[in-house]
Amino acid sequence: GCRLLRLPEKTTTATMSKWFRSEPMEYISLIVNEDAAHSCLADLGKLGVIQFTDLNPDLTPFQRRFVSYVKRCDELERKLRFFGHECDKFNLELLSGDIDNFLEQPMSPDQSGSKLLESLEAELEGYENQLKELNTYSEKLTIEYNEKVELQEVLEKARRFFMTDAPRLAVSELTTGGAGGKGASDGRREGLLAGEEEHGR
């Protein structure tokens, strides 16, 4: 409901502390068609001389008729926070606009609040999907890059091993193998000489 309130002439201090008004106001009721309610209330709200009172103060937000619109607005706010968080990750500066200028922007007659909400939902949904897709590609590229760097380090260590350590180990094995072969031939020779001496005796 829409109410224009006028304070009585004899008002206590407690009542005055609840309402801060500079001019007297009248308490009226408006009956507006549901299809035109949004446009009428939007225009009345821009005047800045009206105060709306809640006729159902006992209802919770989830029991009201406009709860679906509140949920949709909360979802849009979540997407905007997601965009802001992603911008902060890359130290991108966000320019905040003026709310008054946004509200004063002219709106075409055929563009109602519901249509504007639908267009914002579609636009932000597209941006969110693109950003999530880019994040997925970025994570995939980061993993592949780390794997390639790890493989490059392995190849580099293998190259150093074959250029420096492998030749030294090969020479060492050849030297050790040569000494062992000489000792075996000397042993065979001594065995043959000992056999000839026994045969002569």
Phi, psi and chi 1 to 4 in degrees:
 res  aa     phi    psi   chi1   chi2   chi3   chi4
   1 GLY       -  156.5      -      -      -      -
   2 CYS  -111.3  128.9  176.3      -      -      -
   3 ARG  -132.4  133.5  -60.4  -70.2 -173.8  -90.6
   4 LEU  -109.8  115.8  -65.3  178.2      -      -
   5 LEU   -99.8  137.0  -59.4  179.7      -      -
   6 ARG  -118.9  124.9  169.5 -180.0  -70.5  176.4
   7 LEU   -73.0  142.7  -69.3  176.1      -      -
   8 PRO   -65.9  159.2   21.6  -30.7      -      -
   9 GLU   -64.6  -41.1  -65.6 -178.8   -2.5      -
  10 LYS   -95.6   99.4  -64.7 -178.6  179.7  179.9
  11 THR  -121.8  134.7  -52.4      -      -      -
  12 THR   -76.9  168.6   61.3      -      -      -
  13 THR   -66.8  -36.2  -53.8      -      -      -
  14 ALA   -64.1  -39.6      -      -      -      -
  15 THR   -68.8  -40.3  -54.8      -      -      -
  16 MET   -65.0  -29.1  -74.7  -61.2  -61.5      -
  17 SER   -70.4  -19.2   62.8      -      -      -
  18 LYS   -84.9  -30.5  -63.6 -180.0 -178.9  177.9
  19 TRP  -123.4  119.9  -49.8  101.0      -      -
  20 PHE  -107.5   96.4  -64.3   95.0      -      -
  21 ARG  -129.2  148.0  -59.2 -174.8 -179.2   89.6
  22 SER  -100.1  -11.6   58.8      -      -      -
  23 GLU  -137.1  154.2  -63.8  180.0    0.0      -
  24 PRO   -64.0  149.5  -19.6   31.1      -      -
  25 MET  -131.2  155.5  -58.2 -177.5   69.6      -
  26 GLU  -109.5  148.9  -64.8 -177.8   -2.9      -
  27 TYR  -101.4  110.1 -169.8   78.0      -      -
  28 ILE  -129.5  168.3   65.5  172.6      -      -
  29 SER  -127.9  135.6  176.3      -      -      -
  30 LEU  -116.6  137.1  -65.1  177.4      -      -
  31 ILE  -114.5  114.4  -60.3  176.1      -      -
  32 VAL  -124.3  142.6 -174.7      -      -      -
  33 ASN   -61.0  142.5 -172.5    9.6      -      -
  34 GLU   -61.9  -36.8 -174.5  176.2   -0.2      -
  35 ASP   -66.2  -33.1  -63.8  -25.0      -      -
  36 ALA  -100.3    4.1      -      -      -      -
  37 ALA   -65.8  -42.6      -      -      -      -
  38 HIS   -63.7  -46.0 -173.8  -83.0      -      -
  39 SER   -65.9  -41.5  -59.8      -      -      -
  40 CYS   -65.7  -44.8  -67.6      -      -      -
  41 LEU   -68.3  -32.9  -66.9 -179.7      -      -
  42 ALA   -65.3  -43.0      -      -      -      -
  43 ASP   -68.3  -39.2  -67.2  -23.1      -      -
  44 LEU   -67.2  -37.0  -69.5  173.8      -      -
  45 GLY   -66.0  -32.2      -      -      -      -
  46 LYS   -69.8  -19.3  -67.6  178.8 -178.9  178.9
  47 LEU   -68.5  -31.0  -63.7  176.9      -      -
  48 GLY    76.1   17.6      -      -      -      -
  49 VAL  -123.6   14.2  -65.1      -      -      -
  50 ILE  -124.6  141.2  -66.0  179.5      -      -
  51 GLN  -121.1  126.7  176.2 -177.7  -18.2      -
  52 PHE   -95.6  136.5  -61.6   96.1      -      -
  53 THR  -112.8  149.2   58.9      -      -      -
  54 ASP   -86.4  121.4 -170.6    2.3      -      -
  55 LEU   -83.2  -12.7  -62.3  179.9      -      -
  56 ASN  -127.5   69.0  -59.0  -57.0      -      -
  57 PRO   -70.0  -18.3   26.6  -34.2      -      -
  58 ASP   -81.7  -13.4  -62.1  -27.8      -      -
  59 LEU   -78.6  138.9  -66.6  179.1      -      -
  60 THR   -78.2  163.4   62.5      -      -      -
  61 PRO   -58.9  -29.5  -26.4   34.9      -      -
  62 PHE   -80.8   -7.2  -63.3   99.5      -      -
  63 GLN   -99.7   -0.2  -65.6  175.0  -21.9      -
  64 ARG   -90.6  161.5  -60.2  179.3 -176.1  -85.5
  65 ARG   -70.7  -27.9  -61.5  179.1   57.9 -173.8
  66 PHE   -93.0   17.0   53.7   83.4      -      -
  67 VAL   -63.1  -32.9   62.8      -      -      -
  68 SER   -64.2  -38.1   59.6      -      -      -
  69 TYR   -68.9  -35.0  -68.6   96.7      -      -
  70 VAL   -65.0  -41.7  174.4      -      -      -
  71 LYS   -63.6  -39.5  -69.0 -178.9  178.7  179.1
  72 ARG   -66.6  -38.4  -66.4  166.6   66.0 -178.2
  73 CYS   -67.3  -37.0  -67.9      -      -      -
  74 ASP   -63.8  -37.6  -70.6  -19.5      -      -
  75 GLU   -66.6  -39.7 -178.4   65.6   16.1      -
  76 LEU   -63.9  -39.5  -65.9  178.5      -      -
  77 GLU   -64.8  -37.8 -174.5  178.0    3.9      -
  78 ARG   -62.8  -41.6 -178.9 -163.6   64.2   79.3
  79 LYS   -65.7  -38.6  -66.5  177.8 -178.9  178.4
  80 LEU   -65.9  -38.9  -67.2  175.0      -      -
  81 ARG   -64.6  -37.1  -71.9 -162.9  -57.4  -92.0
  82 PHE   -63.3  -42.7  171.2   67.6      -      -
  83 PHE   -63.1  -41.8  -63.7  152.9      -      -
  84 GLY   -64.5  -38.8      -      -      -      -
  85 HIS   -65.3  -40.6  177.7   67.6      -      -
  86 GLU   -67.1  -36.4  -67.4  -63.1  -40.7      -
  87 CYS   -67.7  -37.0  -68.5      -      -      -
  88 ASP   -65.4  -32.5  -67.3  -22.4      -      -
  89 LYS   -62.6  -32.0  -73.1  168.9   57.0  176.9
  90 PHE  -104.5   12.8  -63.9   96.5      -      -
  91 ASN    57.0   42.2  -63.4  -35.5      -      -
  92 LEU   -91.8  134.0  -62.0  177.4      -      -
  93 GLU   -82.8  130.7 -175.9  179.1   -1.1      -
  94 LEU  -101.4  133.3  -63.5  177.7      -      -
  95 LEU   -95.9  119.5  -60.3  178.0      -      -
  96 SER   -88.4  132.7   59.5      -      -      -
  97 GLY   -88.3  174.8      -      -      -      -
  98 ASP   -93.2  126.4 -169.9    1.0      -      -
  99 ILE   -66.2  -38.9  -61.6  177.9      -      -
 100 ASP   -63.2  -42.3  -66.0  -27.1      -      -
 101 ASN   -65.5  -35.0  -66.4  -26.3      -      -
 102 PHE   -65.5  -41.6  174.7   76.3      -      -
 103 LEU   -71.7  -27.4  -64.4  175.8      -      -
 104 GLU   -84.0   -3.3  -68.8  175.4   -1.1      -
 105 GLN   -65.1  134.8  -70.7 -178.9   -3.2      -
 106 PRO   -67.0  140.4   23.7  -32.1      -      -
 107 MET  -116.9  133.8 -176.5 -177.8  -61.2      -
 108 SER   -65.2  149.4   58.5      -      -      -
 109 PRO   -60.4  -33.7  -22.7   33.2      -      -
 110 ASP   -83.0   -2.4   56.0  -15.7      -      -
 111 GLN  -102.8   93.0 -171.8  178.2    9.9      -
 112 SER   -83.3  177.2   61.4      -      -      -
 113 GLY   -64.7  -38.2      -      -      -      -
 114 SER   -66.2  -40.4   59.5      -      -      -
 115 LYS   -67.2  -37.9  -67.5 -177.4  178.9  178.8
 116 LEU   -64.6  -40.0  178.3   60.6      -      -
 117 LEU   -64.6  -39.9 -174.4   60.2      -      -
 118 GLU   -65.5  -41.2  -69.0  176.3   -0.5      -
 119 SER   -65.6  -39.8   63.3      -      -      -
 120 LEU   -65.4  -40.6  -74.2  175.8      -      -
 121 GLU   -61.7  -44.8  -74.1  176.6  -22.6      -
 122 ALA   -65.7  -40.9      -      -      -      -
 123 GLU   -67.8  -46.7 -173.8  174.6    2.2      -
 124 LEU   -69.2  -31.6  -65.8 -177.4      -      -
 125 GLU   -63.7  -41.6 -177.5   71.9   19.4      -
 126 GLY   -63.7  -44.0      -      -      -      -
 127 TYR   -64.2  -39.3  -69.9  149.9      -      -
 128 GLU   -65.3  -43.3 -175.0 -177.1   24.8      -
 129 ASN   -63.5  -41.2  -67.9  -25.5      -      -
 130 GLN   -63.2  -42.8  -67.5  177.7   10.1      -
 131 LEU   -67.8  -40.4 -170.7   54.2      -      -
 132 LYS   -63.9  -38.8  -72.3 -177.5  177.4  179.5
 133 GLU   -65.6  -41.0 -173.0  175.6   -0.2      -
 134 LEU   -65.0  -38.5  -69.8  174.8      -      -
 135 ASN   -64.1  -38.2  -72.6  -20.1      -      -
 136 THR   -64.2  -45.4  -57.5      -      -      -
 137 TYR   -62.7  -38.9  -70.1  152.4      -      -
 138 SER   -64.8  -43.5  177.5      -      -      -
 139 GLU   -63.7  -40.9  -67.2  176.9   -0.4      -
 140 LYS   -64.4  -43.8 -176.3  178.1  179.4 -179.2
 141 LEU   -66.1  -36.6  -70.1  175.4      -      -
 142 THR   -63.8  -42.9  -58.1      -      -      -
 143 ILE   -64.1  -44.4  -66.2  174.5      -      -
 144 GLU   -64.7  -38.6  -67.7 -179.1   -5.1      -
 145 TYR   -63.5  -43.6  173.6   76.9      -      -
 146 ASN   -63.6  -38.2  -67.4  -26.1      -      -
 147 GLU   -64.7  -41.5  -68.9  177.1   -7.4      -
 148 LYS   -66.6  -38.7  -63.0  -62.3 -173.1  -63.2
 149 VAL   -65.1  -41.2  170.4      -      -      -
 150 GLU   -63.5  -42.9 -177.2  178.5   -2.9      -
 151 LEU   -64.4  -38.4 -179.9   59.6      -      -
 152 GLN   -63.8  -40.0 -176.8  179.4    4.3      -
 153 GLU   -64.2  -40.0  -70.2  -65.5  -31.8      -
 154 VAL   -63.6  -44.8  172.1      -      -      -
 155 LEU   -64.4  -37.6  -66.6  175.8      -      -
 156 GLU   -65.8  -42.9 -178.1   65.7   21.5      -
 157 LYS   -66.5  -37.3  -69.5 -176.3 -179.6  -63.1
 158 ALA   -65.2  -38.9      -      -      -      -
 159 ARG   -64.2  -42.6 -175.8 -177.1   67.7   84.0
 160 ARG   -64.6  -37.3  -66.4  175.9 -178.5  175.2
 161 PHE   -64.3  -46.6  171.1   76.8      -      -
 162 PHE   -72.3  -22.6  -74.2  110.8      -      -
 163 MET   -87.4  -29.3  -69.9 -176.8   63.7      -
 164 THR  -116.5  -57.0   58.7      -      -      -
 165 ASP   -76.9  -39.0  -62.9  -22.8      -      -
 166 ALA   -62.6  -47.5      -      -      -      -
 167 PRO   -61.1  -38.4  -24.7   35.3      -      -
 168 ARG   -65.5  -41.3 -174.3  170.9   62.3 -107.9
 169 LEU   -65.7  -37.0  -67.9  175.0      -      -
 170 ALA   -64.9  -43.7      -      -      -      -
 171 VAL   -62.9  -41.2  172.0      -      -      -
 172 SER   -63.5  -40.8  177.0      -      -      -
 173 GLU   -66.9  -39.5  -70.8 -179.5   -1.4      -
 174 LEU   -64.3  -41.5  -70.1  175.3      -      -
 175 THR   -63.9  -46.2  -56.0      -      -      -
 176 THR   -64.2  -39.8  -54.8      -      -      -
 177 GLY   -67.7  -36.8      -      -      -      -
 178 GLY   -66.1  -42.3      -      -      -      -
 179 ALA   -64.7  -39.2      -      -      -      -
 180 GLY   -65.9  -36.1      -      -      -      -
 181 GLY   -68.0  -37.9      -      -      -      -
 182 LYS   -66.5  -40.2 -177.8  177.8 -179.7 -179.1
 183 GLY   -64.9  -36.6      -      -      -      -
 184 ALA   -68.3  -39.7      -      -      -      -
 185 SER   -66.9  -38.0   60.1      -      -      -
 186 ASP   -64.1  -37.4  -67.0  -18.9      -      -
 187 GLY   -66.1  -39.2      -      -      -      -
 188 ARG   -66.7  -38.4  -74.1 -164.7  -61.7  -89.0
 189 ARG   -64.6  -44.7 -175.0  178.0  -57.8  172.2
 190 GLU   -62.8  -35.5  -68.2  177.5   -4.0      -
 191 GLY   -64.9  -39.3      -      -      -      -
 192 LEU   -65.7  -43.0  -68.9  174.7      -      -
 193 LEU   -63.3  -40.8  -67.9  175.5      -      -
 194 ALA   -65.1  -35.9      -      -      -      -
 195 GLY   -67.8  -37.9      -      -      -      -
 196 GLU   -66.9  -38.2  -70.1  177.7   -4.3      -
 197 GLU   -65.3  -43.3  -70.4  177.9   -2.0      -
 198 GLU   -63.8  -36.7  -69.0  179.1   -2.2      -
 199 HIS   -67.6  -34.5 -178.4   69.3      -      -
 200 GLY   -69.9  -37.0      -      -      -      -
 201 ARG   -67.1      -  -69.6  177.6 -176.0  176.2
